């Protein structure tokens, strides 16, 4: 297991938990490596050195790379080979990856190399952890990886810092790789046989981006359940569709969990018992089918979490060194598992936003909601939430486009040596935009639902829902007449992306469990 304290984590490769990965992403944490990993790394390093000493020809150790794998490299040029590999692959473009993602990349790269299949010096793993601990973060351009042969370009930018090249952020300031290494008390490395390749091969960038998407999706998922409960209470909807017997009869785990979460959130509400004979037989699907839709999303998030936890602990280098001395070339760097789950997370995020936007639309329609048109008393002169719903619709449409699968896209590279690629890195990277879009939609819904509840405060909802209502009111005021809403929307976007939610919600989410 991963051993944790409040501010430190000891990483045991193969056993780093999803909750630990979330904590690394959430804030700087002091990382150390379980001592048992060092012997494994030393053993694989000795295997590589023996191959060099015996002048055996082994891919990645003393040959060229990719299409040049049949070219043997002289012993005296092996260090040059590894350095050139790192420099030639540093071809990323676009904005730099966010600091929280880079922390995850450093940690997962260290975990992978510490598995003992990479033939790399333990000191290099120590340097990766030292950078993470000092918050010295390589500047890694976001674009340039196809998610096969590893995340070559972005990981090359990381490796550049280790050899004193490239750039890193130290105390938020961009400095040279050499200066970054000095800041952690180290000289740039002269890479040994296979070390450059071990640093560049791997799925750590796409995996870290997908983990960031997963963690964001979990927070928005929780916010959407709160928003849905607020909307239900605002329209005085029925809680009967959340009866446990309905969901047990179907048997879908996510659906059962979501229905239970909604019941827990609404437990103690005085609003529902106040209208037992109101004639409301069936609410629209966006209210009535929250367990079915959000439950399916939850099942997808759980599947993605399982795959990404495995991948974060995986040896995805190539070739791999084994304890009997075999060095075997394969394809663990191919990020297809990450590509698939990134697409699955994208589908879930798109649906979380889509059903939220539909509830928002319902709230604004007096024929369906029973509330004033556009949730404003003096309508006509005031437009209320009319155009906020337009923003939500625009973002819902954008997310529907972004949810198109990335994993089915492949373009061959490296003179057709790498003839099928995963596109996992883009697939995972686009999740950041999607989560933010969904957070805006859910935030607008929650703000509108709170407005709807204000039209009749003669009865209170449950303690949990009232606490969230109060939290919303701390951020945005009741809309008496039209005002500048962009600031309110941003405040509610931040509300929807927070990570502090009632246990009734978080206990069903993978990284909170």
N, C-alpha and C positions, 0 to 999 in steps of 0.2 A: 504493500500500500504506500501511497504518498504520505509522508509524515509532515504535518503542518502545525505551525503556531500562528499567532496573530499576524506576524509580519515576515515569516520565512517559510520556505518550502524545501524539503529534501526530496530530490527527484530520483525515484527508482525506476529506471527504464523498464518498459513493459507494463508498469503498474501506475502510471500517472493518471489520476482520475479526471473526469470532466469538470468537476467542481474546482479542482486545483488549476486547471487550464483557464477556467473562468476568472479565478482570482488573479492570475498572471495578467490576463487581459484587462481586468478592471483597474489595476493600480500597480505601481512598482512594488515588487516583492523581492526579498533577499533569497536567492536561489543557491542551493548547493547540491552536489551529486552524491548519491549514496556510495560509500566507499567500495562496495562490492563490484561496482562497474569498472573500476580502474584495472583490475586484473584481466578482464575480458578485452579491454582496449589494448593493453600491453601484449596480450597473446596474439591478437590479430596484427598488431604492428610488427611483431617478431616474424610472423609469417611473410609479410610483405618484404621485410629486410632480407629474409632468407632467399626469396625469389630473385631479388636484385643481386645478392652476393653470388648466387649460382648462375646468374645470367640466363635464367629461364625467360621465355617470351610470354608475357601474360598481359592481356588487354587492360588498359588503364594504368598499368604500373610502368611499363617500358615500351608502350606503343603509342601511336597517334590515336585520335578519337573519332567516333562516328565512322564516316566513310574512309577515314585514314587509319582504321584499326590494324591494317596489315603492315603499316610502316613501323619498323623497329627503331627505337630511339637509343642512341649511345648512352652509356652509363653517365658520362660526364655532362650530359645535357638534360638529365632528368629534372633537375631543379628548374632549369629554363623552361622545360616543357610544361611544368605545373604552373609556373608564373604566367607564361603566355596563355595558357588555357583560361586562367582567371581574367586576364586583361582582354582577351579577344571576345569573351562572352559578356563583357560589361557593356551591353548595347541597349539597356532599358531606356524607356522614354515615358513622358507624362509626369504628372504630379507624384511627389513622394508618398509612399504608404504612410498611414497614420502611425503615431508612436505606439499606440496600444497593440496594433497588429505587428509592428516590428518586434516588440517585446515577446510576443507569442512565437514569432519566427525564430528568434534567438534561442528561446527555451526549447522549442520542438526540434530545432537542428541539433542542439546539445543532446537531447534525449535520444534522437536517432543515432547519432555517432557513438553515443555511450553504450549502445547495444553490443558493441564489440565485433561488428561485422565489416568495419570500414577501413581497418588498417591505418588509423590515424593516431597521432600522439595525443595522450590525455591532456597535455598542456593546451592544445587548441580548443578542446572542449572547455577547459578552465577559462580560457580567454573569452569564449562566447558568454559564459555565465558572468564573468567579471564585467563585461560590457552591459549586460542586462542589469546587474546589481548597481552599477554606477550610473545607470540611465544614459549610457553612451550608445546612441542608436544609429546604426548605419542608415544613410540616405539611400533608399531603395525605390527607384522609379516603378510606378504601378504597372506599366504596360511593357509587353515584350516576351511573355511566356505563352507557349501553346500547351503547357501541362503534359509534356512527355519528354523523355530523357531528363526528367526533373524540371523544376522551375529554374532553368539554366541562367537566364539573364538576371532576374532579380537576386538569385543566390550568389551570382558572381559579384554583384555590387556589395553584398554583405562580405564576401570573401576578400574583396579589394581592401577593406579596412584592415583586415588581419595582416595583409602584406604591406601596409603603409600607403596604399593608394585609395582612390575614391574619396568619399566624404562621409562624415558622420555628424550627428548633433550632440554637442556637449553643453549641458546646461541651456539647451534650447538654441544654441548658436551653431551654425554649420561651420565645421573645420575640416582640415585635410585628414585623411586616414592616418597619416603618421602622427599628427597632433592628437588624434583621438586615442591612439595606442599609448602615447606618452601619458595621457590623462589617467590611464588605468595602470601606469607603472610598467608597461611592457614595450619591448622592442618589436618592430614588425617581424613576422615569421618569414623565414626562407622555407618554402614548402618542400616537403620530402615526397618520395614516390607515392602516387595515388592521392595525396592529401588535397590537391586542388580539385580533382575529380570528385572526391568524397564530399567536399563542401558544396559543389555545384549540383551534383545529382541529388534528387530528393523532392518530395512533394510538400515541403514545409511552408512555402508561400501560399499555395492554393489551399492547403489545409488550414492555415491560420486565418486566411480570409473567410473561408467557409465557417470556421468556428466563430469568428466575429459576427457573421451573418446569423448563425444559430443563436448566439447569445442575444443579439438584437431582436430576433424573432420571438424569443421567449418573453422578453419584456413587453413587446407590443401585444403579444398574445394575452398576457395577463391584463394589460390595459384594456384590451378589447372586451374581455369578459366583464370588467367593471363597467365599461361604457354601455355594454348590452344590458346590464342590470339597471343602470340609470335610465336607459331608454324605456325598458319594460315598465319601470315604476312611473315614468313621466306620462306614458299613454294609458296607465292602469291596465296593463296587459295581464294575461293569465299565467299562473305558475304551473298549471296542471301538466303542460307538455314536458316539464322537468321531473315528473314523478319517476322515481327509480325503477319502477316496474316496467315502464315503457322501454327503458334503455337496457335493462337486463334481458328483456325479451329478444332484443337484437343481438346483444353480446359483444359489440365492438368496444374494446377497452377504452379508447380515447373518448368515445361518446359517453360512456358510463362515468368517466372521470370528470368530464366537463359538466355534465348534469349535476353531479355531486358538488362541484365547485360553485355552480350557480345557486344551488339550494343553500349551501353554507353562507354565501354572500347575502342572500335574501332572508336568512333565518332571523325571525323577530320583527319583520316588517309589519307595520300596522296598515299599510296601503292595500295589500292584496286582500286581507280579510274584509276590507271595507266595501267591496263590490262583488259579493258572491253571486248576485242575480242580475248583473248588469247587461246580460244578453250577449256578451262578447264570447263567441264560441271558438273562433279560430283567428289567432293573430297572423299577420303575414309571415312568410317563411323566415325573413331576416330576424324575427323575434322567436318564432316557434321552433325553428330548426337550428338554433345556436348549438345544441349538443351534437347534432349530426354533422354540421359543417365544421365547427371548431374542433370537434372530436377527431375528425379525419385529419385536420391540420396537426393536431397534437400527436397522432400516431406517426405522421410523417416526420415530425421533429424528433420523436424518440428514435426512429430508425436512423435518421441522419446523425443523431448524437452517438449512437452505437458505432457507426462506421467511422466517424471522425475521431472518436476516442481511440479506436484501434490504430487509425492512421497516424495520429499524433505520437504514438508509441512505436511506430513501425521502423524497420530498417528498410529505407527506400533508396539506398545507395546502389551503385553498380560499378564493377562486380562486387560480390559479397565474399567475405573471408569467413571460413568455418573452422571449428576447433580441431578438425582433423588435418588442417593444412590445405584443404581444397579452396580454390578461388574460382568462383563460378559466375559467369556473366549471364544475366537475365534481364528482366524488365520491371523490377519493382518501382522504378521511377515513373512508370506510366500512371497518370492520376485519374484513371477512369472511375474508381470508386468515389473519389472526391467530386468529380464532374457530375456523376449521377445524383449524389445527395445535395449538391449545390442546386441542381435543377428542382429537386424535391422541396428544398427549403423555399426556393423561389415560388413554387406553386402555392405553398402554405401561406407565405407572406401576401401574395396577390389575393388570395381568398379571404384572409383576415381583413384586409383593407376593403375588399369588394363588398362583403356583407355589412361592414361598418358603414360604408357610404350609403347602402340601401336603407339601413335604419335611420340614418340622418335624413334622407329624403322622406321617409315615413313621418318623422317628427315634424317636418315642415308642411305637410299636407293636412289641412284641417279635416278633410273628409275621412282620412284614415286615423289620424291621431286624436281628434277631438280637441286639439289645442289651437290657439290663434295662428293664423296664417303666417308662416315664416318666423314663428315664435316671437312676435313683436305685437304689442297691444295697438299701437297707432300705426297700423300698416297702411301702405299707400304713400304717405309722407316718409315713412321708414321702410326700408327693405329687409331689416332684420338679418336673418341668417341665409337669405336667398343666394347671395353670391359666394358665401363660404361653402355652400354645397356645390357650387360650380367648381371651386378649387378642388374639393374632394373628388368630384367626378373626373376632373382632368388628371389627377394623380392616380385614380383607379385605372383609367385608360392607359396611362403610362406604365403602370405596374403590369397590366395585362400584356403589353408589348414586351416588357423586360422579362416576363415569365416564360417566354418562348425558350425551349431548351437549347442550351449551349453545347451539351454533350454530343449531339448528333452532328455537330460541325467538325470537319477535319480537313486540314490542308497538309499535304506532305512537305517535309523539310529535309535538309541535309542530303540533298541529291537522292531522295527517295529511300535513304537508309531508315529514316524515321517517317514511314509512309502512312502511319495512322496515329493521330494525336488526340488528346482528350479535350482541349480547350477549357480545362478545369479552372485555370487561373482567372480568366474573364468570367466564367460562370459563377465563381465565388465572389469576385470583386463587385459584380453588379448587385449583389445582395445588400451592400451598404446603402445604395440609392433607394432600393426597394423598401428596406426597413424604415428609412427616414420618411419616404412617401406614405407608408402605412401609418406611421406614428402621427403624421399630420392629419390623416383622415380620421383616425381613432380619437385624436385630441379634439378635433372639431365636433365629432359626434358627442363626446363626453361633455363638452362645453354647451352644446345645444340641448342635451338631455337634462343637464343641470338647470338650464333656462326653463325647459318644459316643466320640471318639478316645481319651479318657483310659482307657477300659476295656481297651485293649490298646496299650501304648506300646512293645511289643517291637520294632516297626519304625517307621521315620520316613517321613513323607511327603516331598514335594519340598522343596527349599530355599525356594521362594516360599510354599508352603502352610505350612511350618513357621514362617516369619517372621510370617505372619498369625496362626497359632495363638499364637505368643508375644505378639503385640500384643494379642490378646484376653485372654490371661492377665494382662497388665499392667493390664487394666481390670476383669476379673472373675475371681474364684477358682473353683476346682473346687467343685461342689456336693456336699459330703459328706453334709449333712442339710439339711432345709428351713431357709430363712432368708428375711429380708426381700429380695425380688427386685426391687422397683421401682427401687431405685438402680442395680442391675446392668443393668436394661433400659434406663434412661436413658443409662448409659455406653455401651451397645452401640448405641443409637440414634445417639449422637454418632459412634461408630466408623463406622457405615454412611453417615453424611453427610459424612465427611471428603473432601477433594479430593486426597489423596496416595495414589496407588495404583501398583502395578507397571506399568512401561511395556507389559508384555504385555497389560494391560487397556486402558490409556488410549489406545494408538495407534489403536484402532478407534473411539474416541468423537469426535464432531464438534468439540467446542470444545477438546479436548486435542491434536488432530491438528496 
